[in-house]
């Protein structure tokens, strides 16, 4: 179970989220790193508030014994509701394919004529390397091939309790394309730092330290190189059980 509260001084946003796995998940060494492809049934909830506006979301995944995966989510906010239903198949422990239908409903707002249902298809593959090291890949697209994305994650032990995780991603949409890169370094299984950057000139720096097996302090800073006034500081507590 994960729970996070983030107060942001330059943007009055407060957020609490939780995710509960119905079976125990084994870590890869660092307390917040698990296998690239999740195979454990789970439920999640999230509540966020910006000024006087809120968003409440719930979601879940069910992994059946015949390797079929069913997922669903619902998000309610002031102006719109978003619901999704997905089905997938776990071809092997290292390969999963999914289809997700998402419906956007603007209700009685002035945007109600834009209500629509979209479909997205994805595949994730885990290439297991030596020990617990892995190289993970994910590709996704919509039913009209107008939006697609490719991402990759590399996780490796550096010996002792030191680990590194690297990420690359690219997405293309009608409004443009964005590439991103991320890197994380674990001084030990309990302490880490990470950095992210994308071609929209957004960047972030984060640090996390676990005081025990369950609770960690998280701190971070985000900004944009083109907009110096955009700054975001985060400080929160995360728990997992």
C-alpha positions as CSV (number, residue, x, y, z in Angstrom):
1,X,0.0,0.0,0.0
2,X,1.3,3.4,-0.9
3,X,0.2,6.7,0.5
4,X,1.5,10.2,-0.4
5,X,0.7,13.7,0.7
6,X,2.2,16.6,-1.3
7,X,1.8,20.3,-0.3
8,X,3.2,22.5,-3.0
9,X,4.0,26.1,-1.8
10,X,3.8,27.8,-5.2
11,X,0.7,26.0,-6.2
12,X,-1.8,25.1,-3.4
13,X,-2.3,21.5,-4.4
14,X,-2.8,18.8,-1.9
15,X,-2.8,15.1,-2.8
16,X,-3.3,11.8,-1.1
17,X,-3.1,8.5,-3.0
18,X,-3.0,4.9,-2.1
19,X,-2.5,1.6,-3.9
20,X,-3.1,-1.8,-2.3
21,X,-1.8,-5.1,-3.7
22,X,-3.8,-8.2,-2.7
23,X,-0.6,-10.3,-2.5
24,X,2.9,-9.4,-1.2
25,X,5.3,-8.0,-3.8
26,X,9.0,-8.6,-3.6
27,X,11.4,-5.7,-4.0
28,X,14.4,-5.8,-6.3
29,X,16.6,-4.4,-3.6
30,X,15.5,-0.7,-3.3
31,X,12.3,-0.6,-1.2
32,X,10.4,1.2,-4.0
33,X,11.5,-0.9,-6.9
34,X,9.5,-4.0,-8.1
35,X,9.4,-6.1,-11.3
36,X,8.9,-4.2,-14.5
37,X,5.6,-6.0,-15.2
38,X,3.2,-6.2,-12.4
39,X,1.2,-9.5,-12.0
40,X,-0.5,-8.8,-8.7
41,X,-4.2,-7.8,-8.4
42,X,-4.5,-4.3,-6.9
43,X,-6.8,-1.4,-6.2
44,X,-5.9,2.3,-6.0
45,X,-7.5,5.6,-5.0
46,X,-6.3,9.2,-5.4
47,X,-7.7,12.6,-4.1
48,X,-6.2,15.9,-5.3
49,X,-7.3,19.5,-4.6
50,X,-6.1,22.7,-6.3
51,X,-7.6,25.8,-4.8
52,X,-11.3,24.9,-4.5
53,X,-11.3,22.3,-7.3
54,X,-10.9,18.6,-6.7
55,X,-10.3,15.3,-8.5
56,X,-11.2,11.9,-7.0
57,X,-10.1,8.8,-8.8
58,X,-10.4,5.0,-8.2
59,X,-8.8,2.2,-10.2
60,X,-8.2,-1.5,-10.1
61,X,-6.6,-4.4,-11.9
62,X,-7.6,-8.1,-11.6
63,X,-5.2,-10.9,-12.7
64,X,-7.2,-14.1,-13.3
65,X,-5.7,-17.6,-13.2
66,X,-6.1,-18.0,-17.0
67,X,-3.7,-15.0,-17.5
68,X,-6.5,-12.6,-18.5
69,X,-6.2,-9.1,-16.9
70,X,-9.2,-6.9,-16.4
71,X,-8.8,-3.2,-15.4
72,X,-11.1,-0.3,-14.7
73,X,-10.9,3.2,-13.5
74,X,-13.1,6.2,-12.7
75,X,-12.2,9.9,-12.2
76,X,-14.5,12.6,-11.1
77,X,-13.7,16.3,-11.2
78,X,-15.5,19.7,-11.3
79,X,-15.9,19.8,-15.0
80,X,-15.6,16.2,-16.3
81,X,-15.7,12.5,-15.5
82,X,-13.4,10.0,-17.0
83,X,-14.0,6.3,-17.0
84,X,-12.0,3.4,-18.5
85,X,-12.4,-0.3,-19.0
86,X,-9.5,-2.5,-20.1
87,X,-8.7,-6.1,-20.9
88,X,-5.3,-7.7,-21.4
89,X,-3.5,-11.0,-21.6
90,X,-0.3,-12.0,-19.8
91,X,1.4,-14.0,-22.6
92,X,4.2,-14.9,-20.2
93,X,5.7,-13.5,-17.0
94,X,7.7,-11.1,-19.2
95,X,5.1,-10.1,-21.8
96,X,1.7,-8.5,-21.5
97,X,-0.7,-6.9,-24.0
98,X,-3.7,-4.7,-23.2
99,X,-6.6,-2.8,-24.8
100,X,-8.2,0.1,-22.8
101,X,-11.4,2.0,-23.7
102,X,-11.6,5.5,-22.1
103,X,-14.7,7.7,-22.1
104,X,-14.6,11.4,-21.4
105,X,-17.9,12.9,-20.2
106,X,-18.2,16.7,-19.7
107,X,-21.7,16.5,-18.3
108,X,-23.7,19.7,-18.6
109,X,-20.7,22.0,-19.1
110,X,-20.1,24.0,-22.3
111,X,-17.8,21.2,-23.5
112,X,-20.5,18.5,-23.5
113,X,-20.4,18.2,-27.3
114,X,-16.8,17.0,-27.0
115,X,-17.7,13.8,-25.1
116,X,-15.9,10.9,-26.7
117,X,-14.6,7.4,-26.3
118,X,-11.0,6.5,-27.3
119,X,-9.2,3.2,-27.5
120,X,-5.6,2.5,-26.7
121,X,-3.5,-0.6,-27.3
122,X,-0.2,-1.4,-25.5
123,X,2.4,-4.1,-25.1
124,X,5.1,-4.4,-22.4
125,X,8.1,-6.7,-22.5
126,X,10.7,-7.4,-19.8
127,X,14.1,-8.6,-20.9
128,X,15.5,-10.2,-17.8
129,X,19.3,-9.7,-17.4
130,X,21.7,-11.0,-14.9
131,X,20.3,-11.3,-11.4
132,X,17.5,-8.9,-10.8
133,X,18.7,-6.5,-13.6
134,X,16.2,-5.9,-16.4
135,X,15.6,-3.9,-19.6
136,X,11.9,-3.1,-20.0
137,X,10.0,-1.9,-23.1
138,X,6.6,-0.5,-23.6
139,X,4.8,0.6,-26.8
140,X,1.3,2.1,-27.1
141,X,-1.0,3.7,-29.7
142,X,-4.6,4.7,-30.2
143,X,-7.1,3.1,-32.6
144,X,-6.4,5.8,-35.3
145,X,-2.6,5.7,-34.9
146,X,-2.6,9.4,-34.2
147,X,-1.0,9.1,-30.8
148,X,1.8,6.7,-30.0
149,X,4.5,6.3,-27.4
150,X,7.6,4.2,-26.8
151,X,9.5,3.9,-23.6
152,X,12.3,1.9,-22.1
153,X,13.5,1.3,-18.5
154,X,16.9,-0.1,-17.4
155,X,17.5,-1.3,-13.8
156,X,20.8,-2.6,-12.6
157,X,22.7,-3.4,-9.4
158,X,26.1,-1.7,-9.0
159,X,27.2,-4.0,-6.2
160,X,26.4,-3.9,-2.5
161,X,23.3,-1.8,-1.9
162,X,23.9,0.6,-4.8
163,X,21.5,0.5,-7.8
164,X,20.8,2.6,-10.9
165,X,17.6,3.1,-12.9
166,X,17.5,4.9,-16.3
167,X,14.5,5.7,-18.4
168,X,13.9,6.9,-22.0
169,X,10.6,7.8,-23.6
170,X,9.1,9.3,-26.8
171,X,5.5,10.3,-27.5
172,X,3.9,11.7,-30.7
173,X,0.5,13.4,-30.8
174,X,-1.2,15.7,-33.3
175,X,-0.1,18.6,-31.1
176,X,3.6,17.7,-31.2
177,X,6.1,15.2,-29.9
178,X,8.0,15.0,-26.6
179,X,11.0,13.0,-25.6
180,X,12.1,12.5,-22.0
181,X,14.9,11.1,-20.0
182,X,15.2,10.1,-16.4
183,X,17.9,8.7,-14.1
184,X,17.9,7.5,-10.5
185,X,20.7,6.5,-8.2
186,X,20.3,4.4,-5.0
187,X,23.1,5.0,-2.4
188,X,21.4,2.1,-0.6
189,X,18.0,0.3,-0.7
190,X,16.7,3.1,1.5
191,X,18.1,6.3,0.0
192,X,17.9,7.6,-3.6
193,X,18.0,10.7,-5.8
194,X,16.5,11.1,-9.3
195,X,16.3,13.6,-12.1
196,X,13.9,14.0,-15.1
197,X,14.0,16.2,-18.2
198,X,11.9,16.4,-21.4
199,X,12.1,18.3,-24.6
200,X,9.3,20.7,-23.4
201,X,12.1,22.0,-21.1
202,X,10.5,20.6,-18.0
203,X,12.8,19.2,-15.4
204,X,12.7,17.9,-11.9
205,X,15.0,16.7,-9.1
206,X,13.9,14.4,-6.3
207,X,15.2,12.7,-3.2
208,X,13.7,9.9,-1.1
209,X,14.8,8.3,2.2
210,X,13.1,5.4,4.0
211,X,13.3,5.5,7.8
212,X,12.2,1.9,8.0
213,X,10.6,-0.7,5.8
214,X,7.4,1.2,5.5
215,X,7.8,5.0,5.7
216,X,9.8,7.4,3.6
217,X,10.3,11.2,3.3
218,X,10.1,12.6,-0.3
219,X,11.3,16.0,-1.4
220,X,11.6,17.5,-4.8
221,X,11.8,20.5,-7.1
222,X,10.4,21.0,-10.6
223,X,10.8,23.9,-13.1
224,X,11.0,24.9,-16.7
225,X,14.0,26.4,-18.4
226,X,11.9,28.7,-20.6
227,X,9.6,29.9,-17.8
228,X,11.6,30.9,-14.8
229,X,8.4,31.8,-12.8
230,X,7.3,28.2,-13.0
231,X,8.7,26.5,-9.8
232,X,7.3,23.7,-7.8
233,X,8.5,22.4,-4.5
234,X,7.2,19.1,-3.0
235,X,7.5,17.6,0.4
236,X,5.7,14.5,1.5
237,X,5.5,11.2,3.2
238,X,5.0,7.9,1.5
239,X,4.2,4.5,3.1
240,X,4.0,1.0,1.8
241,X,2.8,-2.1,3.6
